[in-house]
Amino acid sequence: MSKIQSILEYQELAVRTCTDLGHQSTNERHMNLGVITEIGETLDIFKKNMAYNKPMDLVNLGEELADIVWYIVNKCALENLPLDDNYQEVLDQTAELLETKMFTVPDLAVELKTEAILVLILNAYCAPVNNIFSAPIVQIAFLNHIASWFDLDFGDCLSNNIDKLRVRYPEKFTEENAIERNLKAERVELEKTPSKPKRKRK
């Protein structure tokens, strides 16, 4: 498929594989737990690199960031929450926030900044508070920034995510396909657009 150009386009494609568990509150809980789970899987990449000296799997990082977005946009669809179509403005505003003291502590590595942002998004789902991180479009913008820190193209991450889900669910979501996954075929889709050479991060 051609590269996804907007969050609204991604949402339209992501909704296809969102299962209906029969009750609105159950569906919303599914999305909340999904965000929490995917953030945990993303943080696990950094834990394994730090504790076990395992090389950073940037393909997996892009996959997990996009998986978080999948749950966010489907939660918005379920709750009829609009996703701001002025995404570039939100992206610029969050970039300015990243230049404040909160994220520019001397020697604060990209990995630590990434972990801090993921935990702040996590808090929005575990202990909801009304701050900038409670807005779904802002959460997505911060995930976009994380991708860029690791030289990952966010549009490619989202596009590959949809292609991965097409491999998993050719028609629509089924419990059988959710359990019996062809991980090799999914990985092929995720690796279609190779990450750029890793730059030296501060």
C-alpha positions, 0 to 999 in steps of 0.5 A: 500500500502507499504510505499513509499521509494522515492520522485520520487515514490511519484511523480509517484503516485501523478500524477494520481490524478492531473487534467488537466485544459486545459492550461499549464499556468492555470495548473501551477497556480493551483499548485502554488495556491495549495501550498499557500493554503495548507501552510495556512491550515498547519499554521492554525493548529498552530494558533488554538493551540495557540489562541484557545488552541486546541490540535495539530492534528498530523494526520492533520499536516501529511496530510497537509505536504503531501498535500503541497508535492503533489502540489510541485511534480505535479508542477515539473511534469507539468514543466518537472523539475527534482526532484533530486534523491540524496534526502538524500544528500539534506536532510543532507544539509538542516539539516546542515542549520537548525543548523545555527543562522537562526534557532537556536535563543535561545528559538525559539520553534519548532512551530516557526521554523516550521512557519518560514520555511513554510513562506519562502516556501510561499515566493518562490511562492508569490514573487519568489526569487532565493535562496535555498528555490526556489528549489522544492527538498529543499522545500520537504526536509524542510517539511520532517524535520518539520514532524520529529520534530513532530515525524511523519514519512515522508514516512508514511505521503506520503503513507497515502496521496496517500491512502487518494486520492485513497479513494477520486478518485478510478479511476481518478480525477473528479469534483464530487468526489472533492466536495462530499468527504467521510471525514470519510473514508479519515481520516481512511486512514490517521490514519493507521500509528499512530504517535509516542508518542509526545516527549517534544519539546524545 
